[in-house]
Amino acid sequence: MRLTIIDWIVIGAYFALNLGIGFYYKARAGKSVSEFFLSGRWW
């Protein structure tokens, strides 16, 4: 099975989205200890 350019774009977008989410929450959790342990109480 060969992957086309569309397949690689979808795979790249998926990983970019996951990295973006990870960096967003890393920065948010770094603000304080309660942000880290309680996730900012967003629920």
Residue pairs with C-beta under 8 A, 6 or more apart in sequence:
3 11
28 35
28 40
29 35
29 36
29 39
30 36
